[in-house]
Amino acid sequence: MTNRIAELRKARKISQAELADGVDVTRQTIISLESGRYNASLLLAHKIAKYFGMTIEEVFLFEEEIP
Amino acid sequence: MKDCLKKAAPYVMFAAAWVLILATFLLGERIKEQLSLLLFTLGGVLLGFGAVGIALSRIRMSPEQQKEYERSEHDERNVAIREKAAMSSWYWTLYMLWAVFMVIQIFVGGLWGVAVSVVIVLHCTFYMINIHRWNKKM
């Protein structure tokens, strides 16, 4: 799973700390999400999508493996 | 009321620990050796929990630091890391305790076997309590 958090955050000129404050997580979690080291829970994905005023699908990209 | 109890708990544990330890020394050989060991072990555990609780309550943080600390406690990634680390260390220490238990049973036996069994039970209880606590925070 990939996400557009870094792209959306930079487009809106929001710092990682501000985003972390907005969704009530630590900055380290935002860093891990942006680098793809950590996958957000459904609750956090919902919070982040809501923060950007988008749907979960628009922020988080689920890539299906082609057999 | 709940907050009051939470604040008082480490002090109560600390005091109870000293009572148990002192009782062990004062009663001396008037009580059975097993009971003496049990009282002393319980006293030691309570002393540890009490002292850590008191030390943590004395640490003063600014409102910002307090907010950051609370956030890091509830952060889902931190909770996941803590659970994973706790589970891993619990497995390893449990294996080691079982090894100690077996060695004692074979070569020493008696009271030491009972003591290690108590430690194994406490070890499992500690893990279960922490998992429950972290799940609640998530």
N, CA and C atoms of all chains as a GROMACS GRO file, in nm:
protein
  615
    1MET      N    1   0.084  -0.120   0.000
    1MET     CA    2   0.000   0.000   0.000
    1MET      C    3   0.088   0.126   0.000
    2THR      N    4   0.057   0.218  -0.087
    2THR     CA    5   0.130   0.346  -0.088
    2THR      C    6   0.032   0.457  -0.050
    3ASN      N    7   0.088   0.574  -0.026
    3ASN     CA    8  -0.002   0.685   0.008
    3ASN      C    9   0.051   0.817  -0.047
    4ARG      N   10  -0.038   0.916  -0.049
    4ARG     CA   11  -0.002   1.048  -0.104
    4ARG      C   12   0.010   1.152   0.006
    5ILE      N   13   0.039   1.108   0.128
    5ILE     CA   14   0.042   1.200   0.242
    5ILE      C   15   0.145   1.311   0.221
    6ALA      N   16   0.268   1.272   0.187
    6ALA     CA   17   0.376   1.371   0.171
    6ALA      C   18   0.340   1.470   0.060
    7GLU      N   19   0.289   1.417  -0.051
    7GLU     CA   20   0.252   1.502  -0.166
    7GLU      C   21   0.142   1.602  -0.128
    8LEU      N   22   0.039   1.553  -0.062
    8LEU     CA   23  -0.074   1.639  -0.022
    8LEU      C   24  -0.032   1.741   0.084
    9ARG      N   25   0.052   1.696   0.173
    9ARG     CA   26   0.099   1.785   0.281
    9ARG      C   27   0.184   1.898   0.224
   10LYS      N   28   0.274   1.863   0.134
   10LYS     CA   29   0.360   1.966   0.073
   10LYS      C   30   0.279   2.062  -0.013
   11ALA      N   31   0.180   2.009  -0.084
   11ALA     CA   32   0.095   2.096  -0.168
   11ALA      C   33   0.020   2.198  -0.084
   12ARG      N   34  -0.014   2.159   0.038
   12ARG     CA   35  -0.088   2.250   0.128
   12ARG      C   36   0.005   2.327   0.222
   13LYS      N   37   0.135   2.309   0.206
   13LYS     CA   38   0.238   2.374   0.289
   13LYS      C   39   0.214   2.349   0.440
   14ILE      N   40   0.191   2.222   0.469
   14ILE     CA   41   0.170   2.181   0.609
   14ILE      C   42   0.294   2.104   0.654
   15SER      N   43   0.338   2.133   0.776
   15SER     CA   44   0.454   2.058   0.827
   15SER      C   45   0.408   1.922   0.882
   16GLN      N   46   0.506   1.833   0.899
   16GLN     CA   47   0.474   1.701   0.955
   16GLN      C   48   0.417   1.715   1.096
   17ALA      N   49   0.473   1.810   1.173
   17ALA     CA   50   0.426   1.833   1.310
   17ALA      C   51   0.281   1.881   1.311
   18GLU      N   52   0.248   1.969   1.217
   18GLU     CA   53   0.110   2.020   1.211
   18GLU      C   54   0.011   1.909   1.176
   19LEU      N   55   0.051   1.826   1.080
   19LEU     CA   56  -0.035   1.714   1.042
   19LEU      C   57  -0.050   1.618   1.160
   20ALA      N   58   0.062   1.593   1.229
   20ALA     CA   59   0.059   1.503   1.345
   20ALA      C   60  -0.036   1.558   1.451
   21ASP      N   61  -0.029   1.691   1.474
   21ASP     CA   62  -0.120   1.756   1.569
   21ASP      C   63  -0.265   1.739   1.527
   22GLY      N   64  -0.288   1.757   1.397
   22GLY     CA   65  -0.424   1.752   1.343
   22GLY      C   66  -0.489   1.615   1.354
   23VAL      N   67  -0.410   1.511   1.343
   23VAL     CA   68  -0.469   1.375   1.348
   23VAL      C   69  -0.436   1.302   1.479
   24ASP      N   70  -0.373   1.376   1.571
   24ASP     CA   71  -0.343   1.325   1.706
   24ASP      C   72  -0.254   1.201   1.708
   25VAL      N   73  -0.145   1.210   1.633
   25VAL     CA   74  -0.041   1.107   1.641
   25VAL      C   75   0.094   1.177   1.657
   26THR      N   76   0.201   1.100   1.674
   26THR     CA   77   0.333   1.162   1.687
   26THR      C   78   0.389   1.191   1.548
   27ARG      N   79   0.489   1.279   1.545
   27ARG     CA   80   0.552   1.313   1.416
   27ARG      C   81   0.622   1.191   1.357
   28GLN      N   82   0.674   1.105   1.446
   28GLN     CA   83   0.742   0.984   1.400
   28GLN      C   84   0.646   0.895   1.319
   29THR      N   85   0.521   0.893   1.359
   29THR     CA   86   0.423   0.811   1.286
   29THR      C   87   0.400   0.869   1.147
   30ILE      N   88   0.393   1.001   1.137
   30ILE     CA   89   0.375   1.065   1.006
   30ILE      C   90   0.496   1.033   0.917
   31ILE      N   91   0.616   1.041   0.976
   31ILE     CA   92   0.739   1.011   0.900
   31ILE      C   93   0.733   0.867   0.849
   32SER      N   94   0.694   0.775   0.936
   32SER     CA   95   0.687   0.633   0.898
   32SER      C   96   0.581   0.609   0.791
   33LEU      N   97   0.469   0.680   0.802
   33LEU     CA   98   0.363   0.665   0.700
   33LEU      C   99   0.412   0.716   0.565
   34GLU      N  100   0.476   0.832   0.567
   34GLU     CA  101   0.522   0.892   0.441
   34GLU      C  102   0.629   0.806   0.372
   35SER      N  103   0.713   0.744   0.455
   35SER     CA  104   0.820   0.662   0.395
   35SER      C  105   0.773   0.520   0.362
   36GLY      N  106   0.650   0.489   0.401
   36GLY     CA  107   0.593   0.357   0.370
   36GLY      C  108   0.637   0.247   0.464
   37ARG      N  109   0.700   0.284   0.576
   37ARG     CA  110   0.744   0.183   0.672
   37ARG      C  111   0.630   0.135   0.762
   38TYR      N  112   0.524   0.213   0.766
   38TYR     CA  113   0.411   0.178   0.852
   38TYR      C  114   0.280   0.201   0.778
   39ASN      N  115   0.188   0.105   0.790
   39ASN     CA  116   0.055   0.120   0.730
   39ASN      C  117  -0.045   0.164   0.836
   40ALA      N  118  -0.117   0.269   0.806
   40ALA     CA  119  -0.211   0.325   0.904
   40ALA      C  120  -0.329   0.231   0.927
   41SER      N  121  -0.386   0.240   1.048
   41SER     CA  122  -0.509   0.165   1.077
   41SER      C  123  -0.622   0.235   1.001
   42LEU      N  124  -0.736   0.170   0.995
   42LEU     CA  125  -0.851   0.228   0.925
   42LEU      C  126  -0.891   0.360   0.991
   43LEU      N  127  -0.884   0.363   1.123
   43LEU     CA  128  -0.921   0.484   1.196
   43LEU      C  129  -0.828   0.601   1.162
   44LEU      N  130  -0.697   0.573   1.161
   44LEU     CA  131  -0.601   0.680   1.130
   44LEU      C  132  -0.612   0.721   0.982
   45ALA      N  133  -0.632   0.623   0.895
   45ALA     CA  134  -0.649   0.655   0.752
   45ALA      C  135  -0.769   0.747   0.734
   46HIS      N  136  -0.876   0.720   0.806
   46HIS     CA  137  -0.997   0.802   0.800
   46HIS      C  138  -0.968   0.944   0.849
   47LYS      N  139  -0.895   0.952   0.960
   47LYS     CA  140  -0.860   1.084   1.018
   47LYS      C  141  -0.777   1.167   0.919
   48ILE      N  142  -0.678   1.100   0.857
   48ILE     CA  143  -0.589   1.170   0.764
   48ILE      C  144  -0.668   1.216   0.640
   49ALA      N  145  -0.751   1.127   0.589
   49ALA     CA  146  -0.831   1.163   0.471
   49ALA      C  147  -0.923   1.280   0.503
   50LYS      N  148  -0.981   1.276   0.621
   50LYS     CA  149  -1.073   1.383   0.664
   50LYS      C  150  -0.995   1.515   0.679
   51TYR      N  151  -0.873   1.504   0.730
   51TYR     CA  152  -0.789   1.623   0.749
   51TYR      C  153  -0.764   1.692   0.615
   52PHE      N  154  -0.742   1.612   0.511
   52PHE     CA  155  -0.716   1.670   0.378
   52PHE      C  156  -0.846   1.697   0.301
   53GLY      N  157  -0.959   1.661   0.358
   53GLY     CA  158  -1.088   1.681   0.292
   53GLY      C  159  -1.105   1.589   0.171
   54MET      N  160  -1.053   1.469   0.183
   54MET     CA  161  -1.060   1.372   0.072
   54MET      C  162  -1.113   1.238   0.123
   55THR      N  163  -1.128   1.145   0.031
   55THR     CA  164  -1.169   1.010   0.073
   55THR      C  165  -1.043   0.926   0.101
   56ILE      N  166  -1.060   0.816   0.170
   56ILE     CA  167  -0.946   0.728   0.201
   56ILE      C  168  -0.879   0.680   0.071
   57GLU      N  169  -0.962   0.644  -0.026
   57GLU     CA  170  -0.908   0.592  -0.155
   57GLU      C  171  -0.823   0.695  -0.228
   58GLU      N  172  -0.854   0.822  -0.207
   58GLU     CA  173  -0.777   0.928  -0.275
   58GLU      C  174  -0.640   0.950  -0.208
   59VAL      N  175  -0.632   0.917  -0.081
   59VAL     CA  176  -0.504   0.937  -0.008
   59VAL      C  177  -0.421   0.809  -0.006
   60PHE      N  178  -0.488   0.698   0.020
   60PHE     CA  179  -0.418   0.569   0.030
   60PHE      C  180  -0.445   0.486  -0.095
   61LEU      N  181  -0.338   0.440  -0.156
   61LEU     CA  182  -0.352   0.367  -0.282
   61LEU      C  183  -0.326   0.218  -0.259
   62PHE      N  184  -0.429   0.141  -0.278
   62PHE     CA  185  -0.417  -0.004  -0.261
   62PHE      C  186  -0.378  -0.066  -0.395
   63GLU      N  187  -0.260  -0.120  -0.398
   63GLU     CA  188  -0.215  -0.180  -0.525
   63GLU      C  189  -0.236  -0.330  -0.521
   64GLU      N  190  -0.324  -0.377  -0.608
   64GLU     CA  191  -0.350  -0.521  -0.612
   64GLU      C  192  -0.241  -0.589  -0.692
   65GLU      N  193  -0.196  -0.703  -0.637
   65GLU     CA  194  -0.092  -0.779  -0.709
   65GLU      C  195  -0.154  -0.855  -0.824
   66ILE      N  196  -0.093  -0.843  -0.941
   66ILE     CA  197  -0.144  -0.916  -1.058
   66ILE      C  198  -0.077  -1.054  -1.064
   67PRO      N  199  -0.158  -1.162  -1.061
   67PRO     CA  200  -0.097  -1.296  -1.061
   67PRO      C  201  -0.028  -1.330  -1.192
   68MET      N  202  -1.231   1.079   4.226
   68MET     CA  203  -1.212   0.964   4.316
   68MET      C  204  -1.113   0.864   4.254
   69LYS      N  205  -1.137   0.835   4.123
   69LYS     CA  206  -1.051   0.739   4.053
   69LYS      C  207  -0.908   0.793   4.044
   70ASP      N  208  -0.896   0.926   4.014
   70ASP     CA  209  -0.765   0.991   4.005
   70ASP      C  210  -0.694   0.988   4.140
   71CYS      N  211  -0.773   1.011   4.245
   71CYS     CA  212  -0.719   1.012   4.382
   71CYS      C  213  -0.659   0.875   4.416
   72LEU      N  214  -0.734   0.771   4.381
   72LEU     CA  215  -0.687   0.634   4.407
   72LEU      C  216  -0.561   0.604   4.326
   73LYS      N  217  -0.561   0.652   4.201
   73LYS     CA  218  -0.447   0.631   4.112
   73LYS      C  219  -0.320   0.696   4.169
   74LYS      N  220  -0.338   0.819   4.225
   74LYS     CA  221  -0.223   0.891   4.281
   74LYS      C  222  -0.174   0.825   4.410
   75ALA      N  223  -0.268   0.772   4.488
   75ALA     CA  224  -0.231   0.714   4.618
   75ALA      C  225  -0.172   0.573   4.604
   76ALA      N  226  -0.207   0.505   4.496
   76ALA     CA  227  -0.167   0.363   4.480
   76ALA      C  228  -0.016   0.338   4.499
   77PRO      N  229   0.075   0.416   4.434
   77PRO     CA  230   0.217   0.386   4.453
   77PRO      C  231   0.264   0.403   4.597
   78TYR      N  232   0.207   0.503   4.667
   78TYR     CA  233   0.246   0.526   4.807
   78TYR      C  234   0.196   0.411   4.895
   79VAL      N  235   0.074   0.365   4.865
   79VAL     CA  236   0.018   0.252   4.941
   79VAL      C  237   0.104   0.127   4.918
   80MET      N  238   0.142   0.106   4.791
   80MET     CA  239   0.225  -0.011   4.758
   80MET      C  240   0.359  -0.003   4.829
   81PHE      N  241   0.418   0.118   4.828
   81PHE     CA  242   0.549   0.140   4.891
   81PHE      C  243   0.542   0.111   5.041
   82ALA      N  244   0.436   0.162   5.104
   82ALA     CA  245   0.419   0.142   5.250
   82ALA      C  246   0.394  -0.006   5.279
   83ALA      N  247   0.306  -0.068   5.199
   83ALA     CA  248   0.273  -0.210   5.219
   83ALA      C  249   0.398  -0.297   5.203
   84ALA      N  250   0.482  -0.257   5.108
   84ALA     CA  251   0.605  -0.333   5.084
   84ALA      C  252   0.694  -0.332   5.208
   85TRP      N  253   0.710  -0.213   5.268
   85TRP     CA  254   0.794  -0.205   5.388
   85TRP      C  255   0.734  -0.283   5.505
   86VAL      N  256   0.601  -0.279   5.514
   86VAL     CA  257   0.533  -0.355   5.620
   86VAL      C  258   0.563  -0.504   5.603
   87LEU      N  259   0.551  -0.552   5.479
   87LEU     CA  260   0.576  -0.695   5.453
   87LEU      C  261   0.722  -0.733   5.480
   88ILE      N  262   0.814  -0.647   5.434
   88ILE     CA  263   0.957  -0.677   5.453
   88ILE      C  264   0.992  -0.676   5.602
   89LEU      N  265   0.941  -0.572   5.672
   89LEU     CA  266   0.968  -0.564   5.816
   89LEU      C  267   0.906  -0.682   5.891
   90ALA      N  268   0.783  -0.718   5.849
   90ALA     CA  269   0.715  -0.832   5.912
   90ALA      C  270   0.798  -0.960   5.894
   91THR      N  271   0.856  -0.974   5.776
   91THR     CA  272   0.938  -1.093   5.750
   91THR      C  273   1.056  -1.100   5.847
   92PHE      N  274   1.121  -0.983   5.867
   92PHE     CA  275   1.238  -0.979   5.957
   92PHE      C  276   1.196  -0.996   6.103
   93LEU      N  277   1.085  -0.928   6.141
   93LEU     CA  278   1.042  -0.933   6.281
   93LEU      C  279   0.992  -1.072   6.320
   94LEU      N  280   0.919  -1.135   6.227
   94LEU     CA  281   0.867  -1.268   6.259
   94LEU      C  282   0.976  -1.375   6.256
   95GLY      N  283   1.076  -1.349   6.175
   95GLY     CA  284   1.194  -1.437   6.171
   95GLY      C  285   1.160  -1.584   6.156
   96GLU      N  286   1.205  -1.662   6.252
   96GLU     CA  287   1.186  -1.807   6.243
   96GLU      C  288   1.056  -1.855   6.306
   97ARG      N  289   0.973  -1.755   6.350
   97ARG     CA  290   0.845  -1.795   6.409
   97ARG      C  291   0.745  -1.840   6.302
   98ILE      N  292   0.772  -1.801   6.177
   98ILE     CA  293   0.684  -1.847   6.068
   98ILE      C  294   0.762  -1.943   5.978
   99LYS      N  295   0.685  -2.016   5.893
   99LYS     CA  296   0.748  -2.112   5.805
   99LYS      C  297   0.837  -2.042   5.704
  100GLU      N  298   0.940  -2.114   5.658
  100GLU     CA  299   1.035  -2.055   5.563
  100GLU      C  300   0.966  -2.016   5.432
  101GLN      N  301   0.870  -2.100   5.387
  101GLN     CA  302   0.797  -2.072   5.263
  101GLN      C  303   0.718  -1.942   5.274
  102LEU      N  304   0.653  -1.924   5.388
  102LEU     CA  305   0.572  -1.804   5.410
  102LEU      C  306   0.662  -1.681   5.416
  103SER      N  307   0.776  -1.698   5.481
  103SER     CA  308   0.873  -1.591   5.493
  103SER      C  309   0.922  -1.548   5.353
  104LEU      N  310   0.949  -1.647   5.268
  104LEU     CA  311   0.996  -1.621   5.132
  104LEU      C  312   0.887  -1.551   5.050
  105LEU      N  313   0.763  -1.598   5.069
  105LEU     CA  314   0.650  -1.539   4.997
  105LEU      C  315   0.630  -1.393   5.036
  106LEU      N  316   0.636  -1.367   5.168
  106LEU     CA  317   0.619  -1.229   5.217
  106LEU      C  318   0.730  -1.139   5.164
  107PHE      N  319   0.851  -1.191   5.166
  107PHE     CA  320   0.966  -1.111   5.121
  107PHE      C  321   0.959  -1.083   4.971
  108THR      N  322   0.921  -1.186   4.893
  108THR     CA  323   0.909  -1.169   4.748
  108THR      C  324   0.800  -1.067   4.714
  109LEU      N  325   0.684  -1.083   4.781
  109LEU     CA  326   0.573  -0.991   4.758
  109LEU      C  327   0.613  -0.848   4.796
  110GLY      N  328   0.684  -0.837   4.908
  110GLY     CA  329   0.734  -0.706   4.953
  110GLY      C  330   0.827  -0.645   4.850
  111GLY      N  331   0.916  -0.726   4.796
  111GLY     CA  332   1.012  -0.677   4.696
  111GLY      C  333   0.942  -0.630   4.570
  112VAL      N  334   0.843  -0.707   4.525
  112VAL     CA  335   0.768  -0.669   4.403
  112VAL      C  336   0.693  -0.538   4.427
  113LEU      N  337   0.624  -0.530   4.542
  113LEU     CA  338   0.549  -0.408   4.573
  113LEU      C  339   0.641  -0.287   4.589
  114LEU      N  340   0.758  -0.311   4.646
  114LEU     CA  341   0.856  -0.203   4.665
  114LEU      C  342   0.900  -0.148   4.529
  115GLY      N  343   0.925  -0.238   4.436
  115GLY     CA  344   0.965  -0.197   4.301
  115GLY      C  345   0.858  -0.117   4.231
  116PHE      N  346   0.735  -0.172   4.230
  116PHE     CA  347   0.623  -0.102   4.164
  116PHE      C  348   0.596   0.034   4.231
  117GLY      N  349   0.599   0.034   4.364
  117GLY     CA  350   0.573   0.158   4.439
  117GLY      C  351   0.677   0.264   4.410
  118ALA      N  352   0.805   0.225   4.415
  118ALA     CA  353   0.915   0.321   4.394
  118ALA      C  354   0.909   0.378   4.252
  119VAL      N  355   0.884   0.292   4.154
  119VAL     CA  356   0.874   0.341   4.014
  119VAL      C  357   0.755   0.435   3.999
  120GLY      N  358   0.643   0.398   4.060
  120GLY     CA  359   0.522   0.482   4.054
  120GLY      C  360   0.545   0.619   4.115
  121ILE      N  361   0.612   0.623   4.230
  121ILE     CA  362   0.639   0.750   4.298
  121ILE      C  363   0.734   0.835   4.213
  122ALA      N  364   0.839   0.770   4.162
  122ALA     CA  365   0.938   0.844   4.080
  122ALA      C  366   0.870   0.904   3.956
  123LEU      N  367   0.782   0.827   3.892
  123LEU     CA  368   0.714   0.877   3.772
  123LEU      C  369   0.619   0.992   3.804
  124SER      N  370   0.553   0.984   3.921
  124SER     CA  371   0.460   1.092   3.958
  124SER      C  372   0.533   1.221   3.994
  125ARG      N  373   0.661   1.209   4.032
  125ARG     CA  374   0.739   1.328   4.070
  125ARG      C  375   0.796   1.403   3.949
  126ILE      N  376   0.800   1.335   3.835
  126ILE     CA  377   0.856   1.399   3.716
  126ILE      C  378   0.759   1.508   3.669
  127ARG      N  379   0.806   1.630   3.671
  127ARG     CA  380   0.720   1.743   3.631
  127ARG      C  381   0.744   1.774   3.483
  128MET      N  382   0.633   1.791   3.410
  128MET     CA  383   0.644   1.823   3.268
  128MET      C  384   0.565   1.950   3.238
  129SER      N  385   0.611   2.023   3.138
  129SER     CA  386   0.537   2.141   3.094
  129SER      C  387   0.410   2.093   3.024
  130PRO      N  388   0.306   2.180   3.011
  130PRO     CA  389   0.182   2.134   2.944
  130PRO      C  390   0.208   2.076   2.805
  131GLU      N  391   0.302   2.138   2.732
  131GLU     CA  392   0.334   2.089   2.596
  131GLU      C  393   0.396   1.950   2.601
  132GLN      N  394   0.490   1.935   2.696
  132GLN     CA  395   0.556   1.804   2.711
  132GLN      C  396   0.456   1.698   2.755
  133GLN      N  397   0.365   1.740   2.845
  133GLN     CA  398   0.261   1.648   2.894
  133GLN      C  399   0.172   1.602   2.777
  134LYS      N  400   0.135   1.700   2.692
  134LYS     CA  401   0.049   1.669   2.577
  134LYS      C  402   0.121   1.572   2.482
  135GLU      N  403   0.249   1.600   2.458
  135GLU     CA  404   0.329   1.516   2.369
  135GLU      C  405   0.344   1.375   2.427
  136TYR      N  406   0.365   1.370   2.560
  136TYR     CA  407   0.380   1.241   2.626
  136TYR      C  408   0.252   1.158   2.614
  137GLU      N  409   0.138   1.225   2.640
  137GLU     CA  410   0.009   1.155   2.630
  137GLU      C  411  -0.018   1.107   2.487
  138ARG      N  412   0.019   1.191   2.391
  138ARG     CA  413   0.000   1.153   2.251
  138ARG      C  414   0.085   1.031   2.216
  139SER      N  415   0.211   1.033   2.262
  139SER     CA  416   0.300   0.920   2.231
  139SER      C  417   0.252   0.792   2.300
  140GLU      N  418   0.182   0.807   2.415
  140GLU     CA  419   0.129   0.689   2.484
  140GLU      C  420   0.013   0.626   2.406
  141HIS      N  421  -0.068   0.713   2.341
  141HIS     CA  422  -0.186   0.664   2.269
  141HIS      C  423  -0.160   0.637   2.121
  142ASP      N  424  -0.046   0.682   2.073
  142ASP     CA  425  -0.015   0.669   1.930
  142ASP      C  426  -0.019   0.521   1.887
  143GLU      N  427  -0.095   0.495   1.780
  143GLU     CA  428  -0.117   0.354   1.741
  143GLU      C  429   0.012   0.282   1.700
  144ARG      N  430   0.104   0.356   1.639
  144ARG     CA  431   0.231   0.294   1.598
  144ARG      C  432   0.314   0.258   1.722
  145ASN      N  433   0.317   0.351   1.819
  145ASN     CA  434   0.391   0.324   1.943
  145ASN      C  435   0.332   0.206   2.018
  146VAL      N  436   0.199   0.200   2.020
  146VAL     CA  437   0.133   0.088   2.089
  146VAL      C  438   0.171  -0.044   2.021
  147ALA      N  439   0.170  -0.042   1.886
  147ALA     CA  440   0.205  -0.163   1.811
  147ALA      C  441   0.350  -0.204   1.839
  148ILE      N  442   0.441  -0.105   1.841
  148ILE     CA  443   0.583  -0.134   1.868
  148ILE      C  444   0.599  -0.192   2.009
  149ARG      N  445   0.532  -0.130   2.106
  149ARG     CA  446   0.542  -0.176   2.245
  149ARG      C  447   0.491  -0.319   2.259
  150GLU      N  448   0.377  -0.346   2.194
  150GLU     CA  449   0.319  -0.480   2.204
  150GLU      C  450   0.412  -0.585   2.144
  151LYS      N  451   0.470  -0.549   2.029
  151LYS     CA  452   0.560  -0.643   1.961
  151LYS      C  453   0.685  -0.669   2.048
  152ALA      N  454   0.740  -0.560   2.102
  152ALA     CA  455   0.860  -0.573   2.187
  152ALA      C  456   0.829  -0.651   2.313
  153ALA      N  457   0.711  -0.622   2.372
  153ALA     CA  458   0.673  -0.691   2.496
  153ALA      C  459   0.655  -0.840   2.470
  154MET      N  460   0.590  -0.871   2.359
  154MET     CA  461   0.565  -1.012   2.328
  154MET      C  462   0.697  -1.086   2.304
  155SER      N  463   0.786  -1.021   2.230
  155SER     CA  464   0.914  -1.082   2.198
  155SER      C  465   0.996  -1.106   2.326
  156SER      N  466   1.007  -1.001   2.409
  156SER     CA  467   1.088  -1.015   2.530
  156SER      C  468   1.023  -1.112   2.628
  157TRP      N  469   0.888  -1.115   2.628
  157TRP     CA  470   0.818  -1.209   2.716
  157TRP      C  471   0.850  -1.354   2.678
  158TYR      N  472   0.849  -1.383   2.548
  158TYR     CA  473   0.881  -1.518   2.503
  158TYR      C  474   1.022  -1.558   2.546
  159TRP      N  475   1.118  -1.468   2.519
  159TRP     CA  476   1.257  -1.501   2.551
  159TRP      C  477   1.279  -1.522   2.700
  160THR      N  478   1.223  -1.430   2.781
  160THR     CA  479   1.243  -1.443   2.925
  160THR      C  480   1.170  -1.565   2.980
  161LEU      N  481   1.054  -1.597   2.917
  161LEU     CA  482   0.982  -1.717   2.962
  161LEU      C  483   1.063  -1.844   2.935
  162TYR      N  484   1.124  -1.850   2.816
  162TYR     CA  485   1.209  -1.965   2.784
  162TYR      C  486   1.323  -1.977   2.886
  163MET      N  487   1.384  -1.861   2.919
  163MET     CA  488   1.496  -1.862   3.014
  163MET      C  489   1.450  -1.906   3.152
  164LEU      N  490   1.332  -1.856   3.192
  164LEU     CA  491   1.280  -1.896   3.324
  164LEU      C  492   1.250  -2.045   3.329
  165TRP      N  493   1.196  -2.098   3.218
  165TRP     CA  494   1.170  -2.242   3.214
  165TRP      C  495   1.300  -2.321   3.222
  166ALA      N  496   1.404  -2.270   3.158
  166ALA     CA  497   1.535  -2.337   3.164
  166ALA      C  498   1.586  -2.338   3.308
  167VAL      N  499   1.574  -2.223   3.374
  167VAL     CA  500   1.616  -2.213   3.515
  167VAL      C  501   1.533  -2.309   3.601
  168PHE      N  502   1.403  -2.311   3.574
  168PHE     CA  503   1.311  -2.398   3.649
  168PHE      C  504   1.352  -2.545   3.636
  169MET      N  505   1.382  -2.588   3.513
  169MET     CA  506   1.420  -2.727   3.489
  169MET      C  507   1.551  -2.761   3.560
  170VAL      N  508   1.649  -2.669   3.548
  170VAL     CA  509   1.780  -2.692   3.611
  170VAL      C  510   1.762  -2.706   3.762
  171ILE      N  511   1.680  -2.617   3.819
  171ILE     CA  512   1.657  -2.620   3.965
  171ILE      C  513   1.586  -2.748   4.006
  172GLN      N  514   1.486  -2.787   3.927
  172GLN     CA  515   1.412  -2.910   3.959
  172GLN      C  516   1.504  -3.032   3.958
  173ILE      N  517   1.597  -3.033   3.862
  173ILE     CA  518   1.686  -3.150   3.848
  173ILE      C  519   1.795  -3.150   3.956
  174PHE      N  520   1.860  -3.033   3.972
  174PHE     CA  521   1.978  -3.029   4.060
  174PHE      C  522   1.953  -2.980   4.203
  175VAL      N  523   1.856  -2.894   4.223
  175VAL     CA  524   1.837  -2.834   4.356
  175VAL      C  525   1.702  -2.877   4.416
  176GLY      N  526   1.593  -2.840   4.347
  176GLY     CA  527   1.459  -2.873   4.394
  176GLY      C  528   1.416  -2.792   4.514
  177GLY      N  529   1.309  -2.836   4.579
  177GLY     CA  530   1.260  -2.773   4.701
  177GLY      C  531   1.211  -2.631   4.684
  178LEU      N  532   1.253  -2.548   4.778
  178LEU     CA  533   1.203  -2.411   4.787
  178LEU      C  534   1.237  -2.326   4.664
  179TRP      N  535   1.355  -2.350   4.607
  179TRP     CA  536   1.394  -2.271   4.490
  179TRP      C  537   1.302  -2.297   4.371
  180GLY      N  538   1.256  -2.422   4.360
  180GLY     CA  539   1.160  -2.456   4.254
  180GLY      C  540   1.031  -2.378   4.271
  181VAL      N  541   0.986  -2.366   4.397
  181VAL     CA  542   0.864  -2.290   4.427
  181VAL      C  543   0.887  -2.142   4.392
  182ALA      N  544   1.004  -2.092   4.430
  182ALA     CA  545   1.035  -1.950   4.403
  182ALA      C  546   1.033  -1.920   4.254
  183VAL      N  547   1.093  -2.007   4.173
  183VAL     CA  548   1.095  -1.985   4.027
  183VAL      C  549   0.954  -1.995   3.970
  184SER      N  550   0.873  -2.087   4.024
  184SER     CA  551   0.734  -2.100   3.979
  184SER      C  552   0.659  -1.969   4.004
  185VAL      N  553   0.682  -1.911   4.122
  185VAL     CA  554   0.617  -1.782   4.156
  185VAL      C  555   0.661  -1.675   4.057
  186VAL      N  556   0.790  -1.673   4.025
  186VAL     CA  557   0.842  -1.574   3.929
  186VAL      C  558   0.777  -1.593   3.792
  187ILE      N  559   0.761  -1.720   3.751
  187ILE     CA  560   0.698  -1.748   3.619
  187ILE      C  561   0.553  -1.698   3.619
  188VAL      N  562   0.482  -1.722   3.727
  188VAL     CA  563   0.342  -1.675   3.736
  188VAL      C  564   0.338  -1.522   3.731
  189LEU      N  565   0.425  -1.456   3.807
  189LEU     CA  566   0.430  -1.309   3.808
  189LEU      C  567   0.465  -1.255   3.670
  190HIS      N  568   0.557  -1.324   3.604
  190HIS     CA  569   0.600  -1.286   3.470
  190HIS      C  570   0.483  -1.288   3.372
  191CYS      N  571   0.403  -1.393   3.378
  191CYS     CA  572   0.286  -1.406   3.290
  191CYS      C  573   0.181  -1.301   3.327
  192THR      N  574   0.161  -1.279   3.456
  192THR     CA  575   0.062  -1.181   3.501
  192THR      C  576   0.100  -1.041   3.454
  193PHE      N  577   0.228  -1.008   3.467
  193PHE     CA  578   0.278  -0.877   3.426
  193PHE      C  579   0.251  -0.854   3.277
  194TYR      N  580   0.275  -0.958   3.198
  194TYR     CA  581   0.253  -0.949   3.053
  194TYR      C  582   0.106  -0.927   3.022
  195MET      N  583   0.020  -1.004   3.088
  195MET     CA  584  -0.125  -0.994   3.061
  195MET      C  585  -0.177  -0.856   3.100
  196ILE      N  586  -0.131  -0.805   3.215
  196ILE     CA  587  -0.176  -0.673   3.261
  196ILE      C  588  -0.133  -0.565   3.161
  197ASN      N  589  -0.009  -0.573   3.114
  197ASN     CA  590   0.041  -0.472   3.021
  197ASN      C  591  -0.029  -0.477   2.887
  198ILE      N  592  -0.054  -0.596   2.837
  198ILE     CA  593  -0.126  -0.609   2.709
  198ILE      C  594  -0.265  -0.546   2.722
  199HIS      N  595  -0.330  -0.573   2.834
  199HIS     CA  596  -0.464  -0.517   2.857
  199HIS      C  597  -0.457  -0.364   2.864
  200ARG      N  598  -0.356  -0.312   2.934
  200ARG     CA  599  -0.339  -0.168   2.951
  200ARG      C  600  -0.313  -0.100   2.817
  201TRP      N  601  -0.226  -0.160   2.735
  201TRP     CA  602  -0.193  -0.098   2.606
  201TRP      C  603  -0.310  -0.108   2.508
  202ASN      N  604  -0.384  -0.218   2.516
  202ASN     CA  605  -0.503  -0.231   2.430
  202ASN      C  606  -0.605  -0.124   2.462
  203LYS      N  607  -0.618  -0.094   2.590
  203LYS     CA  608  -0.714   0.008   2.632
  203LYS      C  609  -0.673   0.146   2.582
  204LYS      N  610  -0.540   0.168   2.577
  204LYS     CA  611  -0.490   0.299   2.535
  204LYS      C  612  -0.499   0.320   2.385
  205MET      N  613  -0.504   0.211   2.311
  205MET     CA  614  -0.500   0.222   2.164
  205MET      C  615  -0.629   0.286   2.109
   0.00000   0.00000   0.00000
